[in-house]
Amino acid sequence: MKNKIMLIKTDKCCFISDLYTNKKDSYDYNYHHSAFVNWLFDDKKCTQTWAKHWFRIEKYPETITVECVETINKRYEIKDKKYITDSLPAVILCANKNDYDEDVIDSLYEFKKDTITSQQKVDVEIETVLEVENFHEVPFDFVGIHEINFGDKPYHITSADVHHQLIDEIMIPQVLLTEYPCRLTSKQMYDITRQYVREHIDKEQASITSDYDFCFTVKKIIPLYEPETLSYHYIFARTKKEREKVHFRVAKHKESTIFEMTDDINHYSGYSIIEGLTANSEKELKEKVDLWLTELMKKINKPLCTCDKCKGIGIIDKA
């Protein structure tokens, strides 16, 4: 019986699959194992793509082969040559193994074999289902962070996690959905933004004061025109006398909220909901996310200082 595979030809590469369904909740989709993962396409193996059951090869294959390994010369060789006698030969062929006691074989001999590797041509019917020009291969991979098992854990948001229109998911092979309209949800944007700020914040210019799976706040650190002496009571002191005692500290900076957000799932009170992002392709979506993160960090990390003309009433850009 001929093997049958689908092939999508692009100007960058080819994609192949042997699963003829797009239904993600079907038994075949969840448990299918592609027959050709160990085949050689023009002497090279295919590589897994982000799309389940779709693999990448460099070009339309001229030859498709499979590596076959044949076992030959099965035998038992004596472990210690000093025991070689007429009744205990150096080598016992597997066919003659039954002429000897099993205990003798197990204690004095070890099993050996040789292998022969060869390439056999695979009988394949290739069905070219699509040909695509100007195909864009854009690595789509952002790191987000969210709560898993009562702790925050980073995770990757890739092409497999991008949302597409239902009609496109039904009509278009999954591996080509990168060329069609797509979006990231509010929660995905929240997780990506939160992790990116954590990784790129300049701690001399700003600080993260709320960092949770449901709300996030960044405050600017602004040097004061003149240091201020502040008084306070330590309300958590052990005794009443200690709690009533006045303490003093010198403040050289003040803080002002520069960025805050929640997502449209949590709607945390008083916080702004970060919107999801939409685009006409994953290439455009990646560009939008990159631009958002770059501009946000410019804003957060921009040095500010109090104005010397008005003695600290105003704030000016140091850059």
Backbone torsions as a table, in degrees:
resi	resn	phi	psi	omega
1	MET	NA	131.2	-179.1
2	LYS	-71.5	141.0	170.0
3	ASN	-78.7	141.5	-178.0
4	LYS	-123.5	128.6	178.2
5	ILE	-132.7	148.5	173.9
6	MET	-89.8	146.5	179.2
7	LEU	-134.1	132.3	172.5
8	ILE	-111.3	121.7	-176.9
9	LYS	-101.7	125.9	175.9
10	THR	-122.6	173.2	178.5
11	ASP	-79.3	-1.2	178.4
12	LYS	-109.1	-34.1	-175.0
13	CYS	-170.9	-171.2	173.9
14	CYS	-127.3	149.9	175.9
15	PHE	-118.9	140.8	-178.0
16	ILE	-131.5	150.8	176.7
17	SER	-155.6	152.6	173.7
18	ASP	-120.0	21.2	176.5
19	LEU	-111.5	115.0	-175.3
20	TYR	-96.9	55.5	174.7
21	THR	-155.0	147.2	175.3
22	ASN	-107.0	1.0	-175.1
23	LYS	-76.2	108.0	-175.2
24	LYS	-70.8	-20.0	-179.0
25	ASP	-98.4	9.5	-178.5
26	SER	-84.9	159.5	179.3
27	TYR	-63.1	-44.8	-178.8
28	ASP	-59.8	-43.3	-178.4
29	TYR	-63.5	-40.0	-175.4
30	ASN	-78.6	-29.4	-171.8
31	TYR	-121.7	5.1	-179.0
32	HIS	-70.0	140.0	174.9
33	HIS	-121.5	117.3	-176.6
34	SER	-65.1	136.9	-175.9
35	ALA	-74.2	-21.5	-168.5
36	PHE	-101.6	13.5	-176.5
37	VAL	-63.2	-23.5	178.9
38	ASN	-107.1	8.4	176.1
39	TRP	-77.2	162.6	175.4
40	LEU	-114.3	122.7	178.3
41	PHE	-103.7	107.3	-171.4
42	ASP	52.9	46.0	176.6
43	ASP	70.0	15.8	177.7
44	LYS	-130.0	143.8	177.7
45	LYS	-77.5	152.3	173.9
46	CYS	-75.6	161.4	179.2
47	THR	-121.0	145.8	-179.6
48	GLN	-68.7	140.2	173.7
49	THR	-102.6	178.5	176.7
50	TRP	-67.0	-24.0	-177.7
51	ALA	-85.4	126.4	-178.1
52	LYS	-60.8	133.1	178.0
53	HIS	73.6	7.1	174.2
54	TRP	-113.0	133.9	-177.0
55	PHE	-124.3	158.0	-175.1
56	ARG	-111.1	134.4	169.4
57	ILE	-128.7	160.7	-171.7
58	GLU	-70.5	-37.5	-176.6
59	LYS	-157.9	174.2	176.7
60	TYR	-59.4	124.7	-171.3
61	PRO	-74.2	135.9	173.8
62	GLU	-88.0	-34.6	176.8
63	THR	-133.4	141.7	174.9
64	ILE	-128.2	120.8	-177.0
65	THR	-131.5	165.5	175.0
66	VAL	-129.8	140.4	-179.4
67	GLU	-81.2	124.3	179.7
68	CYS	-113.9	133.8	-179.9
69	VAL	-114.9	121.0	179.1
70	GLU	-108.6	130.6	179.2
71	THR	-92.1	129.4	179.5
72	ILE	-133.9	169.0	172.6
73	ASN	53.0	50.8	175.6
74	LYS	-72.3	133.8	-173.0
75	ARG	-161.0	167.9	172.4
76	TYR	-118.0	124.3	178.5
77	GLU	-107.6	138.3	-178.6
78	ILE	-66.0	139.1	-175.8
79	LYS	-73.3	-40.5	-177.6
80	ASP	-123.3	115.4	-173.0
81	LYS	-65.8	-15.7	-179.3
82	LYS	-70.0	-14.6	179.9
83	TYR	-91.2	1.1	-177.8
84	ILE	-66.9	124.8	175.3
85	THR	-141.4	-177.7	177.4
86	ASP	-64.2	-32.8	-179.0
87	SER	-89.5	-14.3	176.6
88	LEU	-125.9	83.3	-177.2
89	PRO	-70.1	163.0	-179.9
90	ALA	-64.4	-34.7	-177.1
91	VAL	-133.3	134.8	174.4
92	ILE	-119.0	119.8	177.0
93	LEU	-71.2	147.3	-176.3
94	CYS	-58.2	-33.2	-180.0
95	ALA	-63.2	-29.0	-178.5
96	ASN	-99.9	8.5	-175.9
97	LYS	-59.4	-35.8	-176.0
98	ASN	-69.2	-8.9	176.9
99	ASP	-78.5	-5.5	-175.3
100	TYR	-124.3	153.8	178.0
101	ASP	-65.2	136.9	-179.6
102	GLU	-58.6	-38.0	-179.6
103	ASP	-63.6	-35.9	178.3
104	VAL	-66.7	-44.9	179.3
105	ILE	-60.6	-47.6	-175.8
106	ASP	-67.1	-35.7	-174.7
107	SER	-88.1	-32.3	-172.7
108	LEU	-108.1	-17.2	-173.5
109	TYR	-122.2	156.5	172.3
110	GLU	-126.7	146.0	-175.9
111	PHE	-77.4	136.6	177.1
112	LYS	-134.0	155.5	176.2
113	LYS	-156.0	160.9	174.7
114	ASP	-118.1	155.9	179.1
115	THR	-129.0	150.2	175.2
116	ILE	-122.0	124.9	179.5
117	THR	-103.2	133.1	179.5
118	SER	-142.0	161.3	178.2
119	GLN	-107.4	127.9	178.0
120	GLN	-117.1	138.2	179.7
121	LYS	-69.9	137.3	180.0
122	VAL	-97.2	134.1	178.5
123	ASP	-82.8	105.4	-172.0
124	VAL	-128.6	139.9	170.7
125	GLU	-107.1	115.5	-178.7
126	ILE	-99.0	124.9	177.9
127	GLU	-109.5	109.5	177.5
128	THR	-80.1	107.8	-174.1
129	VAL	-91.1	-23.8	-179.3
130	LEU	-153.3	149.8	169.6
131	GLU	-126.4	129.1	-172.1
132	VAL	-125.0	130.3	174.3
133	GLU	-102.9	155.9	177.8
134	ASN	55.3	43.7	179.4
135	PHE	-77.2	134.5	-178.9
136	HIS	-104.6	120.0	172.7
137	GLU	-100.0	100.1	-177.3
138	VAL	-115.6	117.1	176.5
139	PRO	-62.9	117.8	-179.7
140	PHE	-111.2	105.0	-176.5
141	ASP	-155.3	107.4	176.0
142	PHE	-118.4	147.8	178.0
143	VAL	-98.1	126.0	173.4
144	GLY	-113.7	176.5	176.2
145	ILE	-140.7	135.9	176.4
146	HIS	-152.1	171.8	-175.4
147	GLU	-82.4	124.9	175.8
148	ILE	-133.0	123.5	179.2
149	ASN	53.0	49.1	174.5
150	PHE	66.8	21.6	176.2
151	GLY	-147.7	152.5	179.3
152	ASP	-81.1	129.3	-179.1
153	LYS	-132.2	131.6	173.5
154	PRO	-67.0	150.3	175.9
155	TYR	-150.9	161.6	-176.4
156	HIS	-98.9	137.2	173.9
157	ILE	-110.3	109.1	-174.9
158	THR	-117.0	-172.4	178.5
159	SER	-56.6	-30.2	180.0
160	ALA	-67.0	-18.8	-177.2
161	ASP	-102.1	-4.7	179.5
162	VAL	-74.7	141.0	-177.9
163	HIS	-93.2	139.8	179.8
164	HIS	-128.4	166.1	177.4
165	GLN	-67.0	142.2	-177.0
166	LEU	-58.4	-41.6	-178.3
167	ILE	-62.5	-36.3	178.6
168	ASP	-69.8	-38.5	179.2
169	GLU	-64.8	-30.0	179.1
170	ILE	-78.6	-41.0	-169.8
171	MET	-93.5	-27.6	-171.0
172	ILE	-105.8	134.8	173.4
173	PRO	-55.6	137.9	-171.4
174	GLN	-54.4	-38.6	-175.1
175	VAL	-67.3	-17.0	179.6
176	LEU	-99.9	-0.4	-178.5
177	LEU	-64.2	-17.3	178.9
178	THR	-61.2	-19.6	-178.1
179	GLU	-91.9	0.9	-172.9
180	TYR	-116.4	163.6	-178.7
181	PRO	-51.2	141.8	-173.5
182	CYS	-154.5	172.3	-179.6
183	ARG	-156.7	158.5	167.2
184	LEU	-111.9	141.0	-178.0
185	THR	-76.7	168.9	176.3
186	SER	-58.1	-42.3	-179.1
187	LYS	-65.7	-40.4	177.8
188	GLN	-64.2	-42.7	178.1
189	MET	-64.6	-37.4	177.3
190	TYR	-61.2	-49.1	-177.4
191	ASP	-65.0	-40.6	179.3
192	ILE	-65.8	-47.3	-177.6
193	THR	-63.3	-44.8	-179.6
194	ARG	-58.3	-47.1	-178.8
195	GLN	-68.0	-38.9	-178.2
196	TYR	-65.4	-42.5	178.5
197	VAL	-63.8	-42.9	178.7
198	ARG	-57.4	-38.6	-176.1
199	GLU	-80.8	-26.6	-169.5
200	HIS	-117.6	3.3	-177.9
201	ILE	-70.8	138.5	173.3
202	ASP	-88.3	107.7	-172.0
203	LYS	-70.3	-9.4	173.7
204	GLU	-83.5	-18.9	-177.0
205	GLN	-106.6	-23.4	-176.5
206	ALA	-156.6	162.5	178.0
207	SER	-140.0	147.8	176.9
208	ILE	-89.4	118.0	-176.4
209	THR	-104.0	-19.6	172.3
210	SER	-134.3	125.9	-174.9
211	ASP	-142.4	83.1	-176.4
212	TYR	-131.7	171.0	179.5
213	ASP	-71.0	-10.1	-176.1
214	PHE	-121.7	-16.8	176.4
215	CYS	-153.0	151.7	-173.4
216	PHE	-147.9	131.9	-179.1
217	THR	-136.0	137.3	173.7
218	VAL	-123.2	133.9	178.0
219	LYS	-119.3	140.4	176.2
220	LYS	-75.3	143.4	173.1
221	ILE	-100.7	113.9	-173.4
222	ILE	-117.9	117.0	178.4
223	PRO	-60.3	138.2	177.1
224	LEU	-77.2	151.4	176.9
225	TYR	-62.1	-42.0	175.1
226	GLU	-136.1	140.9	176.9
227	PRO	-58.1	143.9	179.2
228	GLU	-115.5	140.2	176.0
229	THR	-94.2	123.1	-177.2
230	LEU	-113.7	141.5	176.7
231	SER	-108.4	149.3	-179.3
232	TYR	-159.3	160.0	174.3
233	HIS	-108.1	140.0	177.6
234	TYR	-90.3	93.2	-170.5
235	ILE	-71.5	-12.6	-179.3
236	PHE	-99.3	12.1	178.3
237	ALA	-64.1	158.7	-173.4
238	ARG	-72.6	-36.9	-175.6
239	THR	-114.7	160.4	178.8
240	LYS	-61.8	-39.7	179.7
241	LYS	-60.2	-43.5	179.7
242	GLU	-68.5	-35.0	179.9
243	ARG	-69.2	-31.6	-178.9
244	GLU	-84.2	-12.8	-179.0
245	LYS	-67.4	136.3	179.8
246	VAL	-88.4	127.6	177.7
247	HIS	-109.7	157.1	-179.8
248	PHE	-129.9	146.4	172.1
249	ARG	-146.7	156.0	-179.1
250	VAL	-101.8	122.4	178.5
251	ALA	-97.5	126.3	178.0
252	LYS	-107.5	-10.1	-179.0
253	HIS	-136.9	161.1	168.8
254	LYS	-129.1	160.9	-178.1
255	GLU	-117.6	145.3	177.7
256	SER	-143.3	132.7	-177.7
257	THR	-62.2	125.9	179.7
258	ILE	-110.0	-24.4	-178.7
259	PHE	-158.2	136.5	174.7
260	GLU	-149.9	154.0	-178.7
261	MET	-162.0	157.9	164.3
262	THR	-136.4	-175.7	178.1
263	ASP	-118.7	171.5	-174.0
264	ASP	-78.9	1.4	173.1
265	ILE	-91.6	-46.0	-176.3
266	ASN	-83.8	-33.8	179.7
267	HIS	48.8	44.9	-174.2
268	TYR	-63.3	132.3	-170.8
269	SER	-55.5	130.3	174.9
270	GLY	85.4	-5.1	-178.0
271	TYR	-105.3	148.4	179.8
272	SER	-79.6	136.4	179.7
273	ILE	-80.3	125.2	175.3
274	ILE	-77.7	132.3	-176.4
275	GLU	-80.5	153.9	170.4
276	GLY	-72.2	170.0	-179.4
277	LEU	-119.6	138.7	175.3
278	THR	-121.9	155.5	179.4
279	ALA	-158.0	168.8	-179.5
280	ASN	-85.2	-11.0	177.8
281	SER	-161.8	167.2	178.4
282	GLU	-69.5	-29.6	175.7
283	LYS	-60.5	-48.0	179.7
284	GLU	-67.4	-37.8	179.2
285	LEU	-63.0	-43.7	178.2
286	LYS	-61.4	-42.3	179.3
287	GLU	-61.8	-39.6	179.4
288	LYS	-66.5	-42.9	179.4
289	VAL	-65.2	-44.8	178.9
290	ASP	-59.1	-43.4	-180.0
291	LEU	-64.7	-44.1	178.8
292	TRP	-58.4	-47.3	-177.2
293	LEU	-68.0	-40.8	179.9
294	THR	-63.5	-48.1	-178.5
295	GLU	-67.0	-36.4	178.4
296	LEU	-63.1	-43.8	-178.2
297	MET	-71.1	-30.0	173.8
298	LYS	-61.0	-43.1	-179.8
299	LYS	-66.5	-45.0	-176.6
300	ILE	-69.3	-40.6	-173.8
301	ASN	-91.5	0.2	-179.5
302	LYS	-66.9	126.9	179.5
303	PRO	-67.8	133.5	176.1
304	LEU	-126.0	156.0	175.2
305	CYS	-148.3	162.1	176.7
306	THR	-77.0	149.4	-174.4
307	CYS	-76.8	128.5	179.2
308	ASP	-79.1	-16.5	-179.9
309	LYS	-72.6	-38.3	-179.1
310	CYS	-106.2	15.2	175.8
311	LYS	57.9	46.0	170.8
312	GLY	92.3	-1.0	179.8
313	ILE	-70.5	-42.3	-179.2
314	GLY	-98.0	169.5	178.9
315	ILE	-124.7	135.5	-178.7
316	ILE	-125.6	158.8	178.8
317	ASP	-83.7	124.2	-178.9
318	LYS	-78.6	-21.9	-174.7
319	ALA	-67.3	NA	NA
